[in-house]
Amino acid sequence: MMAWMNSESFAETVRTGKAVYWSRSRGKLWRKGEESGHAQAVRAIYVDCDADTILLKVEQVGAACHEGYRTCFFREVRPEGLKVVAQRLVDPSQIYGKSSH
Amino acid sequence: MMAWMNSESFAETVRTGKAVYWSRSRGKLWRKGEESGHAQAVRAIYVDCDADTILLKVEQVGAACHEGYRTCFFREVRPEGLKVVAQRLVDPSQIYGKSSH
């Protein structure tokens, strides 16, 4: 998955060992799994050469993706179009209540 | 590595099977490896759930990173600070001439 961080979410991620992002649409910290239960235990954190991209190595509980897949990258670009190449683990309607991501 | 694409670079990537990005700083297509020789043969292309992030699975020639590492994510965030956790493959000064990325 790809998500955004700000300095506050980064600091909390480092401090707690659980992935915390910044939800731009909701304008608040997004503690991954706080609603869905699909948390990410952080195993390693890397920064890139110009220090504006962070790579988290995580242990994923359940589905990272709000569509119910383990990864958000569940579709492959093929000559014939997009092809779903992963198994859906959970029904998206079962992940959240009224809120959405 | 993380880089940007526009529709033109995406189309060329799909068509040629070689990674092509959009250089925002130079305002032009960035055919990865055109100067450095460090090209990326694309093995698979994935798009994420909301179709605004692309994940390329590539076969990397040499160093993806302009710092001479195979990956741009060559530093790990540790309690004591950033630690280089990869081997430098090439001297950055040998990769490019006067141009920089």
Backbone of each chain as ProteinMPNN parsed JSONL, in Angstrom:
{"seq_chain_A": "MMAWMNSESFAETVRTGKAVYWSRSRGKLWRKGEESGHAQAVRAIYVDCDADTILLKVEQVGAACHEGYRTCFFREVRPEGLKVVAQRLVDPSQIYGKSSH", "coords_chain_A": {"N_chain_A": [[0.827, -1.179, 0.0], [0.288, 2.323, -0.444], [0.653, 5.213, 1.376], [0.282, 8.351, 3.106], [2.53, 10.157, 5.215], [3.04, 12.338, 7.972], [5.165, 14.405, 10.029], [4.318, 13.867, 12.596], [2.913, 11.42, 12.422], [4.961, 9.811, 11.548], [6.741, 9.923, 13.72], [5.163, 8.701, 15.686], [4.902, 6.172, 14.594], [7.553, 5.236, 14.687], [7.939, 5.288, 17.435], [5.971, 3.57, 18.502], [6.053, 1.266, 16.986], [4.025, 0.494, 15.387], [2.262, 0.912, 12.35], [1.472, 4.165, 11.437], [-0.331, 6.517, 9.69], [-0.924, 9.563, 7.795], [-3.991, 10.785, 7.23], [-5.002, 12.43, 4.523], [-7.478, 13.067, 3.487], [-9.165, 12.951, 5.666], [-7.871, 14.534, 7.39], [-6.452, 13.832, 9.691], [-4.566, 11.773, 12.032], [-3.996, 8.452, 10.996], [-4.289, 5.614, 12.346], [-3.309, 2.709, 11.407], [-5.515, 0.096, 11.075], [-7.048, 0.716, 13.215], [-9.783, 0.883, 12.996], [-10.438, -1.257, 11.359], [-9.038, -3.391, 12.364], [-6.981, -4.405, 11.009], [-4.044, -4.176, 11.461], [-0.587, -3.047, 11.235], [2.41, -4.374, 12.079], [5.465, -2.967, 12.556], [8.436, -3.907, 11.121], [10.794, -2.997, 10.004], [12.189, 0.142, 9.021], [12.84, 2.167, 6.311], [14.521, 4.842, 4.64], [14.568, 6.824, 1.673], [17.056, 7.904, -0.804], [16.912, 10.725, -1.126], [15.476, 11.275, 1.042], [12.671, 11.652, 1.147], [10.833, 9.731, 0.909], [9.413, 6.953, 2.495], [9.932, 3.616, 3.391], [8.19, 0.993, 4.649], [8.667, -2.056, 6.259], [6.516, -4.501, 7.025], [4.532, -6.553, 9.254], [1.657, -7.799, 8.316], [-1.619, -7.727, 9.548], [-4.287, -9.496, 8.457], [-6.031, -7.867, 5.859], [-4.434, -5.406, 4.014], [-5.602, -3.654, 2.32], [-8.466, -1.594, 1.693], [-10.247, -2.737, 0.042], [-10.286, -5.308, 0.691], [-8.202, -6.965, 0.077], [-4.936, -8.449, 0.546], [-2.885, -6.819, -0.303], [-2.838, -3.519, -1.728], [-2.131, -3.531, -4.32], [-3.478, -5.321, -6.166], [-4.176, -5.733, -8.73], [-3.075, -6.448, -11.97], [-1.47, -4.955, -14.76], [-2.253, -5.944, -17.85], [-1.902, -6.955, -21.315], [-4.52, -7.243, -22.229], [-5.926, -5.74, -20.475], [-6.772, -4.669, -17.073], [-6.095, -7.095, -14.614], [-7.263, -8.977, -11.965], [-5.147, -10.294, -9.606], [-4.949, -11.387, -7.154], [-6.216, -12.973, -4.177], [-9.258, -12.175, -2.671], [-9.466, -11.455, 0.692], [-11.215, -10.692, 2.674], [-14.591, -9.547, 2.952], [-15.225, -6.372, 1.842], [-17.342, -4.886, 2.922], [-17.541, -5.848, 5.404], [-15.405, -4.89, 6.757], [-15.422, -2.214, 7.565], [-17.518, 0.097, 9.329], [-19.699, 2.645, 9.038], [-17.797, 4.404, 8.19], [-15.358, 5.322, 5.701], [-12.437, 4.804, 3.637]], "CA_chain_A": [[0.0, 0.0, 0.0], [0.973, 3.599, -0.381], [-0.107, 6.189, 2.153], [1.068, 9.524, 3.444], [2.915, 10.396, 6.599], [3.613, 13.63, 8.328], [6.177, 14.18, 11.064], [3.658, 13.305, 13.778], [2.633, 10.004, 12.178], [6.259, 9.133, 11.495], [7.252, 9.811, 15.099], [4.38, 7.69, 16.411], [5.258, 4.877, 14.012], [8.855, 4.848, 15.238], [7.82, 5.108, 18.882], [5.087, 2.47, 18.887], [6.263, 0.06, 16.182], [2.819, 0.216, 14.601], [2.193, 1.879, 11.258], [0.531, 5.279, 11.572], [-0.248, 7.384, 8.52], [-1.664, 10.815, 7.871], [-5.093, 10.78, 6.275], [-5.195, 13.766, 3.967], [-8.91, 13.321, 3.282], [-9.818, 13.165, 6.958], [-7.114, 15.545, 8.124], [-6.03, 13.373, 11.022], [-3.736, 10.572, 12.059], [-4.664, 7.22, 10.623], [-3.607, 4.485, 12.985], [-3.713, 1.597, 10.539], [-6.142, -1.017, 11.791], [-7.804, 1.164, 14.392], [-11.194, 0.538, 12.773], [-10.565, -2.547, 10.671], [-8.287, -4.448, 13.04], [-5.912, -4.846, 10.116], [-2.879, -3.38, 11.842], [0.711, -3.391, 10.667], [3.54, -4.337, 13.011], [6.606, -2.496, 11.771], [9.665, -4.688, 11.319], [11.939, -2.157, 9.625], [11.85, 1.405, 8.368], [13.914, 2.658, 5.444], [14.276, 6.121, 3.949], [15.273, 6.802, 0.385], [18.261, 8.709, -0.956], [16.672, 12.142, -0.863], [14.763, 11.342, 2.326], [11.283, 12.109, 1.076], [9.971, 8.552, 0.799], [9.663, 6.0, 3.575], [9.506, 2.248, 3.077], [7.981, 0.202, 5.862], [8.553, -3.513, 6.162], [5.545, -4.753, 8.088], [3.802, -7.801, 9.39], [0.279, -7.339, 8.096], [-2.759, -8.491, 10.046], [-5.406, -9.484, 7.51], [-5.983, -7.184, 4.569], [-3.974, -4.01, 4.054], [-6.417, -2.841, 1.404], [-9.879, -1.422, 2.058], [-11.032, -3.592, -0.862], [-10.295, -6.652, 1.255], [-7.043, -7.74, -0.375], [-3.754, -8.308, 1.387], [-2.163, -5.655, -0.811], [-3.62, -2.654, -2.621], [-1.69, -3.777, -5.704], [-4.055, -6.629, -6.465], [-4.489, -5.795, -10.159], [-1.918, -6.357, -12.853], [-1.715, -4.402, -16.089], [-1.991, -6.949, -18.886], [-2.272, -6.432, -22.654], [-5.976, -7.235, -22.384], [-6.521, -4.839, -19.486], [-6.419, -4.965, -15.687], [-6.492, -8.432, -14.183], [-7.102, -9.203, -10.526], [-4.191, -11.399, -9.461], [-4.869, -11.768, -5.738], [-7.457, -13.465, -3.599], [-9.878, -11.294, -1.678], [-9.436, -12.146, 1.982], [-12.401, -10.33, 3.449], [-15.614, -8.751, 2.292], [-15.01, -4.977, 2.257], [-18.452, -4.364, 3.728], [-17.371, -6.348, 6.769], [-14.23, -4.274, 7.377], [-15.733, -0.935, 8.185], [-18.909, 0.44, 9.554], [-20.136, 3.7, 8.131], [-16.677, 5.197, 7.708], [-14.662, 4.778, 4.538], [-11.09, 5.33, 3.431]], "C_chain_A": [[0.872, 1.243, 0.0], [0.079, 4.548, 0.404], [0.846, 7.313, 2.543], [1.411, 9.543, 4.929], [3.221, 11.871, 6.761], [4.567, 13.365, 9.503], [5.572, 13.527, 12.3], [3.401, 11.798, 13.588], [3.937, 9.203, 12.114], [6.801, 8.898, 12.902], [6.487, 8.74, 15.87], [4.677, 6.284, 15.897], [6.564, 4.361, 14.616], [8.721, 4.493, 16.716], [7.05, 3.847, 19.249], [5.364, 1.165, 18.135], [5.016, -0.383, 15.446], [2.659, 1.319, 13.552], [1.082, 2.9, 11.492], [0.745, 6.201, 10.373], [-0.986, 8.69, 8.802], [-2.751, 10.763, 6.809], [-5.331, 12.195, 5.787], [-6.671, 14.083, 3.814], [-9.614, 13.615, 4.609], [-9.085, 14.185, 7.825], [-6.746, 15.131, 9.53], [-5.176, 12.124, 10.91], [-4.586, 9.355, 11.739], [-3.843, 6.071, 11.196], [-4.117, 3.221, 12.303], [-4.269, 0.444, 11.37], [-7.018, -0.587, 12.943], [-9.299, 0.882, 14.251], [-11.343, -0.888, 12.264], [-9.952, -3.708, 11.448], [-7.089, -4.91, 12.227], [-4.659, -3.994, 10.311], [-1.608, -3.878, 11.16], [1.792, -3.25, 11.729], [4.792, -4.03, 12.195], [7.856, -3.292, 12.13], [10.907, -3.896, 10.973], [11.42, -0.921, 8.908], [13.068, 1.869, 7.568], [13.524, 4.022, 4.876], [15.078, 6.127, 2.658], [16.358, 7.868, 0.319], [18.038, 10.189, -0.664], [15.697, 12.345, 0.307], [13.374, 11.961, 2.235], [10.308, 10.948, 0.866], [10.403, 7.55, 1.85], [9.142, 4.64, 3.132], [9.384, 1.489, 4.393], [7.947, -1.275, 5.497], [7.669, -3.923, 7.336], [5.07, -6.199, 8.115], [2.329, -7.41, 9.378], [-0.724, -8.28, 8.768], [-3.878, -8.372, 9.013], [-5.114, -8.73, 6.236], [-5.494, -5.751, 4.738], [-4.959, -3.107, 3.326], [-7.878, -2.776, 1.851], [-10.804, -2.213, 1.14], [-11.014, -5.053, -0.397], [-9.158, -7.55, 0.795], [-5.863, -7.501, 0.561], [-2.935, -7.087, 0.996], [-3.112, -4.809, -1.654], [-3.28, -2.918, -4.089], [-2.171, -5.152, -6.159], [-4.438, -6.774, -7.943], [-3.232, -5.599, -10.999], [-2.352, -5.789, -14.201], [-1.293, -5.457, -17.112], [-2.375, -6.361, -20.244], [-3.785, -6.316, -22.838], [-6.684, -6.336, -21.367], [-6.085, -5.21, -18.079], [-6.944, -6.34, -15.298], [-6.243, -8.562, -12.682], [-6.252, -10.451, -10.325], [-4.031, -11.83, -7.997], [-6.229, -12.284, -5.281], [-7.988, -12.437, -2.609], [-9.974, -12.071, -0.361], [-10.695, -11.903, 2.789], [-13.34, -9.483, 2.618], [-15.463, -7.301, 2.774], [-16.127, -4.437, 3.152], [-18.357, -4.825, 5.176], [-16.225, -5.642, 7.507], [-14.6, -3.033, 8.17], [-17.218, -0.811, 8.468], [-19.303, 1.501, 8.547], [-18.971, 4.479, 7.533], [-16.063, 4.538, 6.479], [-13.299, 5.428, 4.414], [-10.906, 5.749, 1.982]], "O_chain_A": [[2.038, 1.21, 0.393], [-1.114, 4.666, 0.123], [2.056, 7.226, 2.332], [0.68, 9.017, 5.769], [3.607, 12.556, 5.814], [4.745, 12.218, 9.913], [6.227, 12.731, 12.973], [3.647, 11.004, 14.496], [3.999, 8.061, 12.57], [7.261, 7.803, 13.227], [7.081, 7.962, 16.617], [4.702, 5.324, 16.668], [6.663, 3.198, 15.007], [9.312, 3.522, 17.189], [7.418, 3.137, 20.185], [4.966, 0.09, 18.583], [4.951, -1.503, 14.938], [2.889, 2.497, 13.827], [-0.078, 2.55, 11.713], [1.869, 6.61, 10.085], [-1.575, 8.894, 9.864], [-2.453, 10.702, 5.616], [-5.8, 13.053, 6.534], [-7.082, 15.23, 3.988], [-10.539, 14.425, 4.666], [-9.598, 14.64, 8.847], [-6.726, 15.95, 10.449], [-5.075, 11.505, 9.851], [-5.739, 9.249, 12.157], [-2.853, 5.627, 10.614], [-5.211, 2.736, 12.589], [-3.594, -0.104, 12.242], [-7.663, -1.418, 13.583], [-9.998, 0.669, 15.242], [-12.241, -1.625, 12.673], [-10.299, -4.867, 11.222], [-6.279, -5.708, 12.698], [-4.275, -3.206, 9.446], [-1.564, -4.97, 10.593], [2.058, -2.152, 12.219], [5.127, -4.754, 11.258], [8.274, -3.34, 13.287], [11.961, -4.095, 11.577], [10.363, -0.937, 8.279], [14.179, 1.948, 8.091], [12.346, 4.308, 4.662], [16.138, 5.508, 2.568], [16.554, 8.635, 1.262], [18.874, 10.834, -0.029], [15.174, 13.438, 0.521], [12.95, 12.697, 3.126], [9.111, 11.159, 0.67], [11.593, 7.325, 2.07], [8.052, 4.53, 2.571], [10.348, 1.361, 5.148], [7.281, -1.682, 4.545], [8.027, -3.717, 8.495], [5.193, -6.945, 7.144], [1.828, -6.775, 10.306], [-0.671, -9.494, 8.568], [-4.357, -7.274, 8.731], [-4.074, -8.928, 5.607], [-6.065, -4.977, 5.506], [-5.126, -1.939, 3.678], [-8.447, -3.761, 2.321], [-11.997, -2.348, 1.416], [-11.642, -5.919, -1.007], [-9.145, -8.746, 1.083], [-5.799, -6.495, 1.267], [-2.364, -6.407, 1.849], [-4.074, -5.324, -2.224], [-4.048, -2.569, -4.986], [-1.372, -6.028, -6.492], [-4.96, -7.81, -8.356], [-2.436, -4.692, -10.754], [-3.431, -6.089, -14.712], [-0.118, -5.807, -17.213], [-3.101, -5.369, -20.305], [-4.271, -5.41, -23.515], [-7.906, -6.194, -21.404], [-5.137, -5.976, -17.902], [-8.079, -6.702, -15.609], [-5.144, -8.29, -12.198], [-6.591, -11.531, -10.811], [-3.093, -12.549, -7.652], [-7.251, -12.052, -5.927], [-7.232, -11.896, -1.802], [-10.493, -13.186, -0.313], [-11.181, -12.787, 3.494], [-12.921, -8.789, 1.693], [-15.562, -7.031, 3.971], [-15.876, -3.621, 4.039], [-19.005, -4.267, 6.061], [-16.087, -5.775, 8.723], [-14.146, -2.835, 9.297], [-18.047, -1.529, 7.909], [-19.246, 1.272, 7.339], [-19.12, 5.135, 6.503], [-16.234, 3.341, 6.252], [-13.038, 6.472, 5.011], [-9.832, 6.22, 1.608]]}, "seq_chain_B": "MMAWMNSESFAETVRTGKAVYWSRSRGKLWRKGEESGHAQAVRAIYVDCDADTILLKVEQVGAACHEGYRTCFFREVRPEGLKVVAQRLVDPSQIYGKSSH", "coords_chain_B": {"N_chain_B": [[12.973, 2.154, -5.569], [11.353, 5.307, -5.832], [9.495, 7.058, -8.135], [8.082, 9.456, -10.441], [5.331, 9.213, -12.716], [3.806, 10.141, -15.797], [1.013, 10.142, -18.082], [2.161, 9.724, -20.547], [4.724, 8.634, -19.998], [3.925, 6.328, -18.722], [2.549, 4.993, -20.762], [4.65, 4.552, -22.545], [6.271, 2.916, -21.026], [4.671, 0.617, -20.775], [4.479, -0.087, -23.454], [7.14, -0.51, -24.295], [8.333, -2.095, -22.38], [10.331, -1.232, -20.787], [11.325, 0.696, -18.002], [10.038, 3.893, -17.755], [10.043, 7.138, -16.595], [8.631, 10.255, -15.344], [10.387, 13.102, -15.209], [10.092, 15.488, -12.921], [11.682, 17.625, -12.171], [13.249, 18.111, -14.399], [11.389, 18.313, -16.293], [10.752, 16.5, -18.321], [10.559, 13.323, -20.125], [11.957, 10.559, -18.456], [13.933, 8.215, -19.279], [14.758, 5.507, -17.759], [18.051, 4.783, -17.065], [19.06, 5.771, -19.373], [21.174, 7.52, -19.352], [22.856, 6.503, -17.4], [23.011, 3.825, -17.907], [21.851, 2.081, -16.255], [19.355, 0.473, -16.555], [15.882, -0.61, -16.345], [14.255, -3.545, -16.729], [10.997, -4.288, -17.277], [9.037, -6.481, -15.508], [6.523, -6.908, -14.448], [3.511, -5.055, -13.981], [1.639, -3.312, -11.66], [-1.383, -1.857, -10.434], [-2.742, 0.238, -7.9], [-5.534, 0.116, -5.508], [-7.073, 2.507, -5.741], [-6.089, 3.355, -8.059], [-4.035, 5.284, -8.388], [-1.426, 4.858, -7.907], [1.428, 3.17, -9.033], [2.987, 0.058, -9.243], [5.995, -1.248, -10.104], [7.482, -4.25, -11.079], [10.687, -5.077, -11.502], [13.628, -5.968, -13.421], [16.626, -5.109, -12.451], [19.314, -3.395, -13.872], [22.452, -3.042, -12.646], [22.763, -0.263, -10.501], [19.933, 1.108, -9.066], [19.78, 3.483, -7.798], [20.864, 6.897, -7.744], [22.867, 7.337, -6.018], [24.426, 5.192, -6.169], [23.651, 2.784, -5.137], [21.884, -0.363, -5.098], [19.23, -0.118, -4.465], [17.201, 2.742, -3.676], [16.475, 2.817, -1.09], [18.487, 2.517, 0.985], [19.125, 3.071, 3.52], [18.461, 2.475, 6.897], [16.138, 3.251, 9.454], [17.15, 3.512, 12.632], [17.249, 3.143, 16.238], [19.494, 4.603, 17.016], [19.847, 6.28, 14.93], [20.113, 6.991, 11.352], [21.125, 4.212, 9.453], [23.332, 2.891, 7.11], [22.524, 0.174, 5.175], [23.138, -1.278, 2.985], [25.268, -2.358, 0.278], [27.391, -0.231, -1.522], [27.334, -0.178, -4.957], [28.411, 1.081, -7.158], [30.538, 3.891, -7.861], [29.132, 6.99, -7.403], [30.049, 9.187, -8.881], [30.929, 8.09, -11.14], [28.707, 7.362, -12.498], [27.235, 9.339, -13.81], [27.737, 12.089, -16.042], [27.994, 15.408, -16.29], [25.394, 15.863, -15.712], [22.713, 15.585, -13.325], [20.5, 13.825, -11.068]], "CA_chain_B": [[12.964, 3.572, -5.85], [10.056, 5.932, -6.089], [9.589, 8.137, -9.123], [6.777, 9.864, -10.945], [4.957, 8.921, -14.093], [2.614, 10.76, -16.369], [0.381, 9.178, -18.99], [3.102, 9.429, -21.638], [5.753, 7.713, -19.515], [3.26, 5.05, -18.458], [2.286, 4.346, -22.054], [5.917, 4.074, -23.122], [6.697, 1.795, -20.184], [3.864, -0.547, -21.164], [4.766, -0.432, -24.84], [8.523, -0.942, -24.521], [8.81, -3.02, -21.357], [11.427, -0.61, -20.039], [10.758, 1.708, -17.116], [10.168, 5.297, -18.153], [9.391, 7.997, -15.608], [8.518, 11.667, -15.69], [11.23, 13.908, -14.335], [9.447, 16.766, -12.63], [12.686, 18.691, -12.106], [13.739, 18.415, -15.738], [10.229, 18.544, -17.157], [10.759, 15.65, -19.526], [10.583, 11.891, -19.88], [13.202, 10.035, -17.916], [14.078, 6.8, -19.639], [15.684, 5.03, -16.729], [19.253, 4.147, -17.586], [19.49, 6.346, -20.664], [22.504, 8.108, -19.163], [23.664, 5.696, -16.495], [23.055, 2.423, -18.325], [21.176, 1.284, -15.228], [17.966, 0.346, -17.006], [14.983, -1.52, -15.629], [13.373, -4.348, -17.586], [9.751, -4.422, -16.521], [8.512, -7.847, -15.492], [5.088, -6.842, -14.168], [3.016, -3.73, -13.608], [0.43, -3.39, -10.846], [-1.955, -0.573, -10.014], [-3.374, 0.053, -6.597], [-6.994, 0.087, -5.45], [-7.68, 3.724, -6.286], [-5.472, 3.584, -9.369], [-3.171, 6.452, -8.492], [-0.052, 4.446, -7.636], [1.847, 2.06, -9.897], [4.104, -0.717, -8.717], [6.699, -1.987, -11.152], [8.411, -5.316, -10.717], [11.688, -4.909, -12.56], [14.952, -6.56, -13.364], [17.47, -3.922, -12.409], [20.715, -3.445, -14.28], [23.303, -2.216, -11.795], [22.254, 0.482, -9.358], [18.758, 1.943, -9.328], [19.908, 4.777, -7.106], [21.931, 7.778, -8.214], [23.95, 7.29, -5.034], [25.249, 4.028, -6.464], [23.137, 1.593, -4.47], [20.902, -1.099, -5.892], [17.948, 0.493, -4.135], [17.279, 4.049, -3.014], [16.167, 2.624, 0.335], [19.694, 1.864, 1.488], [19.335, 3.468, 4.918], [17.418, 2.042, 7.816], [15.924, 4.078, 10.634], [17.459, 2.753, 13.84], [17.157, 4.027, 17.412], [20.661, 5.49, 17.076], [19.865, 7.159, 13.754], [20.094, 6.29, 10.065], [22.256, 3.305, 9.245], [23.424, 2.344, 5.751], [22.39, -1.278, 5.298], [23.393, -1.892, 1.677], [26.601, -2.13, -0.274], [27.433, 0.643, -2.696], [27.787, -0.976, -6.102], [29.226, 1.901, -8.064], [30.862, 5.246, -7.415], [28.174, 7.892, -8.056], [30.701, 10.101, -9.826], [31.161, 7.337, -12.377], [27.436, 7.048, -13.154], [26.788, 10.429, -14.668], [28.688, 13.115, -16.389], [27.693, 16.654, -15.602], [23.991, 15.908, -15.322], [22.4, 14.952, -12.061], [19.084, 13.484, -10.897]], "C_chain_B": [[11.529, 4.045, -6.037], [10.302, 7.049, -7.089], [8.197, 8.411, -9.65], [6.572, 9.417, -12.379], [3.866, 9.886, -14.514], [2.061, 9.779, -17.408], [1.335, 8.783, -20.115], [4.163, 8.424, -21.19], [5.152, 6.341, -19.216], [3.043, 4.284, -19.758], [3.572, 3.783, -22.651], [6.461, 2.886, -22.334], [5.973, 0.517, -20.593], [4.272, -1.036, -22.553], [6.145, -1.061, -25.013], [9.007, -1.995, -23.53], [10.034, -2.514, -20.619], [10.863, 0.55, -19.23], [11.09, 3.117, -17.601], [9.394, 6.137, -17.144], [9.24, 9.408, -16.17], [9.367, 12.443, -14.696], [10.585, 15.268, -14.131], [10.457, 17.903, -12.641], [13.168, 19.089, -13.502], [12.611, 18.643, -16.734], [10.251, 17.732, -18.435], [10.769, 14.188, -19.134], [11.961, 11.473, -19.383], [13.229, 8.545, -18.215], [15.176, 6.231, -18.763], [16.86, 4.294, -17.353], [19.772, 4.775, -18.863], [20.867, 7.008, -20.557], [23.429, 7.159, -18.403], [23.888, 4.276, -17.007], [22.296, 1.52, -17.377], [19.673, 1.186, -15.505], [17.182, -0.662, -16.157], [14.084, -2.235, -16.636], [12.131, -4.679, -16.761], [9.215, -5.841, -16.639], [7.009, -7.88, -15.209], [4.742, -5.429, -13.724], [1.712, -3.92, -12.832], [-0.08, -1.979, -10.566], [-2.697, -0.792, -8.697], [-4.885, 0.288, -6.663], [-7.648, 1.341, -6.015], [-6.938, 4.22, -7.528], [-4.71, 4.9, -9.481], [-1.718, 6.14, -8.125], [0.24, 3.198, -8.458], [3.031, 1.365, -9.233], [4.723, -1.493, -9.861], [7.56, -3.069, -10.521], [9.435, -5.345, -11.835], [12.911, -5.79, -12.343], [15.917, -5.396, -13.508], [18.865, -4.211, -12.938], [21.49, -2.516, -13.361], [22.552, -1.558, -10.655], [21.037, 1.309, -9.747], [18.993, 3.363, -8.841], [21.085, 5.591, -7.63], [23.085, 7.866, -7.224], [24.808, 6.033, -5.211], [24.825, 2.746, -5.773], [22.088, 0.917, -5.358], [19.501, -0.539, -5.679], [18.178, 1.865, -3.518], [17.066, 3.916, -1.499], [17.321, 1.898, 1.015], [19.999, 2.249, 2.932], [18.139, 3.063, 5.772], [17.348, 2.996, 9.002], [16.128, 3.2, 11.865], [17.351, 3.699, 15.038], [18.312, 5.028, 17.476], [20.767, 6.421, 15.873], [19.815, 6.352, 12.478], [21.338, 5.427, 9.911], [22.223, 2.774, 7.809], [23.468, 0.827, 5.849], [22.603, -1.992, 3.954], [24.822, -1.588, 1.255], [26.493, -1.185, -1.458], [28.041, -0.16, -3.852], [28.721, -0.202, -7.013], [29.448, 3.275, -7.45], [29.922, 6.212, -8.148], [28.816, 8.801, -9.096], [30.979, 9.419, -11.159], [29.867, 7.107, -13.156], [27.074, 8.099, -14.188], [27.943, 11.329, -15.024], [28.356, 14.362, -15.597], [26.262, 16.696, -15.109], [23.781, 15.236, -13.971], [20.892, 14.694, -11.982], [18.601, 13.934, -9.539]], "O_chain_B": [[10.628, 3.269, -6.357], [11.197, 7.876, -6.915], [7.249, 7.688, -9.343], [7.522, 9.265, -13.146], [3.101, 10.383, -13.687], [2.61, 8.691, -17.58], [1.317, 7.643, -20.58], [4.467, 7.475, -21.913], [5.796, 5.315, -19.432], [3.316, 3.087, -19.844], [3.584, 2.679, -23.195], [7.039, 1.964, -22.908], [6.593, -0.537, -20.738], [4.393, -2.237, -22.794], [6.311, -2.016, -25.771], [9.974, -2.707, -23.799], [10.698, -3.271, -19.909], [10.019, 1.3, -19.719], [12.248, 3.471, -17.821], [8.223, 5.871, -16.875], [9.653, 9.711, -17.29], [9.098, 12.441, -13.495], [10.535, 16.093, -15.044], [10.141, 19.014, -13.065], [13.458, 20.258, -13.757], [12.831, 19.098, -17.856], [9.828, 18.197, -19.493], [10.962, 13.846, -17.967], [12.987, 11.977, -19.839], [12.635, 7.732, -17.507], [16.364, 6.449, -19.0], [16.686, 3.312, -18.075], [20.808, 4.363, -19.383], [21.624, 7.056, -21.526], [24.613, 7.03, -18.715], [24.834, 3.603, -16.597], [22.113, 0.334, -17.651], [18.848, 1.745, -14.781], [17.741, -1.436, -15.379], [13.26, -1.612, -17.306], [12.218, -5.275, -15.687], [8.971, -6.335, -17.739], [6.306, -8.775, -15.676], [5.572, -4.711, -13.167], [0.798, -4.603, -13.293], [0.699, -1.031, -10.475], [-3.209, -1.878, -8.43], [-5.438, 0.612, -7.715], [-8.669, 1.251, -6.697], [-7.133, 5.348, -7.981], [-4.728, 5.553, -10.524], [-0.884, 7.041, -8.043], [-0.589, 2.294, -8.563], [3.951, 2.011, -8.729], [4.057, -2.3, -10.509], [8.275, -2.825, -9.548], [9.092, -5.607, -12.988], [13.179, -6.278, -11.245], [16.007, -4.776, -14.567], [19.519, -5.159, -12.503], [21.206, -1.319, -13.308], [21.797, -2.21, -9.933], [21.111, 2.125, -10.666], [18.468, 4.322, -9.406], [22.154, 5.054, -7.921], [24.148, 8.399, -7.542], [25.789, 5.835, -4.495], [25.538, 1.743, -5.81], [21.495, 1.539, -6.239], [18.69, -0.494, -6.605], [19.22, 2.119, -2.915], [17.437, 4.804, -0.731], [17.152, 0.803, 1.551], [21.001, 1.815, 3.501], [16.981, 3.281, 5.414], [18.369, 3.482, 9.487], [15.368, 2.262, 12.105], [17.36, 4.919, 14.869], [18.138, 6.158, 17.932], [21.672, 7.252, 15.804], [19.509, 5.16, 12.506], [22.454, 5.858, 10.2], [21.197, 2.268, 7.353], [24.334, 0.262, 6.517], [22.281, -3.172, 3.815], [25.484, -0.699, 1.791], [25.604, -1.328, -2.297], [29.119, -0.74, -3.727], [29.681, -0.742, -7.562], [28.657, 3.752, -6.636], [29.915, 6.25, -9.379], [28.18, 9.145, -10.092], [31.23, 10.075, -12.17], [29.901, 6.71, -14.321], [26.658, 7.78, -15.302], [28.99, 11.32, -14.376], [28.432, 14.365, -14.368], [25.935, 17.461, -14.202], [24.59, 14.414, -13.541], [20.113, 15.275, -12.736], [17.433, 13.737, -9.203]]}, "name": "protein", "num_of_chains": 2, "seq": "MMAWMNSESFAETVRTGKAVYWSRSRGKLWRKGEESGHAQAVRAIYVDCDADTILLKVEQVGAACHEGYRTCFFREVRPEGLKVVAQRLVDPSQIYGKSSHMMAWMNSESFAETVRTGKAVYWSRSRGKLWRKGEESGHAQAVRAIYVDCDADTILLKVEQVGAACHEGYRTCFFREVRPEGLKVVAQRLVDPSQIYGKSSH"}
